[in-house]
Amino acid sequence: MTAPLRAVIVGAGAGGLAAAIDLARRGVAVTVVERSEVVGGKMRVERIGDTAIDAGPTVFTMKWVFDELFAAAGASVEDYLTLRKEDLLARHAWRGGAQLDLFADVNRSAAAIAAFAGGKNADGYVRFAERSEMIYNTLRDAFMKGRKPSRLDVLQRVGFLSMPSFLAKIDPMRSLWEALGRYFDDPRLIQLFGRYATYVGSSPFDTPATIMLVAHAERTGVWSVEGGMGAVATAMRRLGESLGVEFAFNSTVEDIIVNGQRVAGVRLANSKALKADIVIFNGDRSALAEGLLGKSVGRGLQPTPRVRRSLSAVTACMHARPSGFQLAFHNVFFNDFYKDEFDAIFRSRRLPQHPTVYLCAQDRAASASGGAENSASPERLFLLMNAPPDGDISTVDAAMAFERAIDLLSACGLSIDDTTTAPVFATPSEFNGRFPATGGALYGRTCHGMTGALDRPGATTHIRGLLVAGGSVHPGPGVPMAAMSGRLAAAQAMEGFQSAS
């Protein structure tokens, strides 16, 4: 009787968990090694006393990714999670009191934009929504769900004669900022929709207009998750365990064992070795390239150049009392100097003087009516400000960043009073410690330039049986994309053995 294949997954983020599920359902004996005591990776939870606050991704989108993953394992997402599809996507605010809500329903958003900036901009929004849907549909199956294509792959798939019409569809020649000017003449709307570039850790001034597909991905559904985003990781763990996946927590992988040009297992910090036919590293590919898991593993790999690192952040978790501004679940507060923010981060490599602030009020439901009224009780708040990804060589002053954020919130009408405890900060340096070799970059590499997305590496490495999953590889960052990367890594690992046999 032939022994089953053995796989070790290094890291229990979304990519690693998805890979573990797919391998286990195919009969592979899977062990997930995680250096912390919980699953989730960037889907982390910060505790302030007895209060648990999502301190990473706060948006559950592209549910179809998880529907497909769970269905392939003979289960349903709804068996493990309680989800609620939300009408209100986010509330946006500017200095002086201007506000705009966006909804999943295009017509509701168009009506809100008409009241905010006039009918011409509302018509532009409808055209923008149609274009972003077309780009999304063009690339979803051919690019996002498939393994990383090379430039030659793209040419072969599309065909030389069809390439001009394909490029016209996905619009990679212009920056997102430039393209938005064809739909909106209100600079606040260009600023609002330009922010979608930050979902992939990039600047709207340097990212191709193709990235407007993110707007359609969001419109297709934003769900609130009972128990927060940490519950998503827990659900994936439970599904994996039902298939026989074993988890080793508080365990650090010191190096990946290689025999010739094939992976042979991993060695833990306690010197224990785990044999494996497949190793999937659910971390930043740069950690392999810099030899953090063995010099033989890093040989031949290239780390992400510092200038191509994506955005990092300064975050603050609070249990506090907001007043003066009715918060929704997702809120974005814009500064008046948007280009200066990205110039500071990507060119001057410093903390922006005027940040944009994302605030998640986690005790409020994002509903069509705008969420709950302000309460006299403290609430769970998560703030995020963009920052340069240089946490491996420099530090930022979290208190100063927080002061700048509070100044913007105050100018938009929001006060945060009577914090029950001091805010818990995370900076690029902390993120670099959690995700080594990144400098704190939270989204892998930027998508800057016409072929930025094609520059992101794929799952395979020069060592047979060693693959990479997570936001640093194709198809990109974000919880659903990372999960897809794990599925692609698992599929390619299995194909390697099927080819050999």
Secondary structure, DSSP 8 states (H G I E B T S, - for coil): -----EEEEE--SHHHHHHHHHHHHTT-EEEEE-SSSSS-TTS-EEEETTEEEE-S---EE-HHHHHHHHHHTT--HHHH--EEE-SEEEEEEETTS-EEEEESSHHHHHHHHHHHH-HHHHHHHHHHHHHHHHHHHHHIIIIISS----HHHHHHHH-TTTHHHHHHHH--SSBHHHHHTTT--SHHHHHHHHGGGGGGT--TTTSBGGGGHHHHHHHT-EEEETT-THHHHHHHHHHHHHTT-EEE-S--EEEEEEETTEEEEEEETTS-EEE-SEEEEES-HHHHHTTTT-HHHHTT-----GGGB--EEEEEEEEEEEESS---SEEEEE-S-HHHHHHIIIII-S--SS--EEEEETTS---TT-S----SS-EEEEEEEEE-S-TTT----HHHHHHHHHHHHHHTT-EEE--SS--EEE-HHHHHHHSTTSTT-SSSB---STTGGGGS--SB-SSBTEEEESTTSTT-SSHHHHHHHHHHHHHHHHHHHHHH-
